[in-house]
Amino acid sequence: MPFSDYRTALVTGASSGIGAAVVERLAREGLEVHALARSEKALRALAERTGCIAHAIDVTDLAAVTALTKKHAFDVLVNNAGVDKPRGLLKAEADDIDLLVDVNLRAVLHLCRLVVPGMVARDRGHVVNISSIAGAYNFGGNSTYHATKAAVSMLSRQLRIDAFGKRVRITEVCPGRVATDIFAHVHGDSAETHERFVKGFELPQAADIAEAIAFAIAAPVAVNVGHIEITPTLQVPGGLQTTRPADAPSKA
Ligand SMILES: NC(=O)c1ccc[n+]([C@@H]2O[C@H](COP(=O)([O-])OP(=O)(O)OC[C@H]3O[C@@H](n4cnc5c(N)ncnc54)[C@H](OP(=O)(O)O)[C@@H]3O)[C@@H](O)[C@H]2O)c1
């Protein structure tokens, strides 16, 4: 059983939402779970609740992340830390683009570079990358976020080729809207934000995503669950927009 073969896990973005739920779920399986995020206080509370080992580290701090991965041999890596900024590309600040690339993509690439070779050498390991439906479909949103998540999606497929021949499994989990604090983190913690994104919607909870991840990890080691898309039942991507140019002659 893979869960009993796997002994250690590293979960990034563990201080809230999906990451915290994944820590909780993996700890329940008896894994030694290392929880990484910046918020020391939230991590401390999570450690008290789950027994996880907290690392108050910025995932973009390459020296700190490198030191952590040199110290522990992780059997499971969950690349979950992610950020978004509300403005679309035409109004984006340079720093916002850099932040999204650094957290959502660069850190994921570095963590895979640092952790996957050890998995390959041990012939055992599982990488779970959290992308987004924003990486698979185009819809109104922040194009930089879409681009970073599309890159994570392709990386997940490509990693399978890099690790080919060894029992290293790669799973991309692609959520639609999930009821977490991400909306408060991106748009501000207000009643309007809650009303716009959460209130009255029937949404998957962070624990539902953690359960899907547990399913992929608990599958027999001969089984690689490559891609899981999870959306609310009452959410569907797609749509087509067609418009006349602003200076088109009137139809009259
Ligand atoms: N909720 C959704 O609707 C949804 C949909 C699709 C995809 N996703 C993806 O799912 C993942 C988890 O999102 P969530 O909904 O659980 O959001 P969340 O509640 O905002 O959690 C984001 C996590 O990332 C961590 N993080 C952010 N910047 C970091 C940094 N520089 N270093 C280390 N950790 C950092 C945050 O911790 P600190 O602030 O303490 O560092 C937090 O633990 C993200 O990748 C997100 O893009 C979410």
The ligand as a MOL file (V3000), in Angstrom:
LIG
                    3D

  0  0  0     0  0            999 V3000
M  V30 BEGIN CTAB
M  V30 COUNTS 48 52 0 0 0
M  V30 BEGIN ATOM
M  V30 1 N -9.5760 28.0990 -3.9750 0
M  V30 2 C -9.7670 28.0460 -5.2810 0
M  V30 3 O -10.8570 28.3800 -5.7780 0
M  V30 4 C -8.6710 27.5550 -6.1880 0
M  V30 5 C -9.0050 27.2590 -7.5040 0
M  V30 6 C -8.0310 26.8020 -8.3660 0
M  V30 7 C -6.7330 26.6480 -7.9170 0
M  V30 8 N -6.4260 26.9570 -6.6260 0 CHG=1
M  V30 9 C -5.0220 26.7890 -6.2200 0
M  V30 10 O -4.9660 26.0110 -5.0430 0
M  V30 11 C -3.8140 26.3670 -4.2960 0
M  V30 12 C -4.2080 26.6230 -2.8510 0
M  V30 13 O -5.1140 27.7070 -2.8290 0
M  V30 14 P -6.1450 27.9860 -1.6430 0
M  V30 15 O -7.4620 28.1600 -2.2580 0
M  V30 16 O -5.9530 27.0220 -0.5510 0 CHG=-1
M  V30 17 O -5.6500 29.4650 -1.2480 0
M  V30 18 P -5.1710 30.1490 0.1090 0
M  V30 19 O -6.0930 29.8040 1.2290 0
M  V30 20 O -4.9490 31.5820 -0.2400 0
M  V30 21 O -3.7800 29.4420 0.3920 0
M  V30 22 C -2.6100 29.7910 -0.3010 0
M  V30 23 C -1.4410 29.2270 0.4790 0
M  V30 24 O -0.2360 29.5580 -0.2290 0
M  V30 25 C 0.6820 30.0740 0.7130 0
M  V30 26 N 1.6370 30.9780 0.0920 0
M  V30 27 C 1.3810 32.0890 -0.6280 0
M  V30 28 N 2.5360 32.6990 -0.9550 0
M  V30 29 C 3.5310 31.9440 -0.4230 0
M  V30 30 C 4.9380 32.0640 -0.4000 0
M  V30 31 N 5.5800 33.0720 -1.0080 0
M  V30 32 N 5.6540 31.1200 0.2810 0
M  V30 33 C 5.0300 30.0970 0.9130 0
M  V30 34 N 3.6970 29.9260 0.9090 0
M  V30 35 C 2.9600 30.8450 0.2490 0
M  V30 36 C -0.1710 30.7810 1.7540 0
M  V30 37 O 0.5130 30.8300 3.0020 0
M  V30 38 P 1.2530 32.1030 3.6020 0
M  V30 39 O 0.4960 33.3240 3.1810 0
M  V30 40 O 1.2390 31.8100 5.0650 0
M  V30 41 O 2.6380 32.0540 3.0340 0
M  V30 42 C -1.3400 29.8100 1.8780 0
M  V30 43 O -1.0160 28.7810 2.7830 0
M  V30 44 C -3.1960 27.5660 -5.0050 0
M  V30 45 O -2.1340 27.1400 -5.8150 0
M  V30 46 C -4.3260 28.0900 -5.8660 0
M  V30 47 O -3.8590 28.7660 -7.0130 0
M  V30 48 C -7.3620 27.4000 -5.7500 0
M  V30 END ATOM
M  V30 BEGIN BOND
M  V30 1 1 1 2
M  V30 2 2 2 3
M  V30 3 1 2 4
M  V30 4 1 4 5
M  V30 5 2 4 48
M  V30 6 2 5 6
M  V30 7 1 6 7
M  V30 8 2 7 8
M  V30 9 1 8 9
M  V30 10 1 8 48
M  V30 11 1 9 10
M  V30 12 1 9 46
M  V30 13 1 10 11
M  V30 14 1 11 12
M  V30 15 1 11 44
M  V30 16 1 12 13
M  V30 17 1 13 14
M  V30 18 2 14 15
M  V30 19 1 14 16
M  V30 20 1 14 17
M  V30 21 1 17 18
M  V30 22 2 18 19
M  V30 23 1 18 20
M  V30 24 1 18 21
M  V30 25 1 21 22
M  V30 26 1 22 23
M  V30 27 1 23 24
M  V30 28 1 23 42
M  V30 29 1 24 25
M  V30 30 1 25 26
M  V30 31 1 25 36
M  V30 32 1 26 27
M  V30 33 1 26 35
M  V30 34 2 27 28
M  V30 35 1 28 29
M  V30 36 1 29 30
M  V30 37 2 29 35
M  V30 38 1 30 31
M  V30 39 2 30 32
M  V30 40 1 32 33
M  V30 41 2 33 34
M  V30 42 1 34 35
M  V30 43 1 36 37
M  V30 44 1 36 42
M  V30 45 1 37 38
M  V30 46 2 38 39
M  V30 47 1 38 40
M  V30 48 1 38 41
M  V30 49 1 42 43
M  V30 50 1 44 45
M  V30 51 1 44 46
M  V30 52 1 46 47
M  V30 END BOND
M  V30 END CTAB
M  END
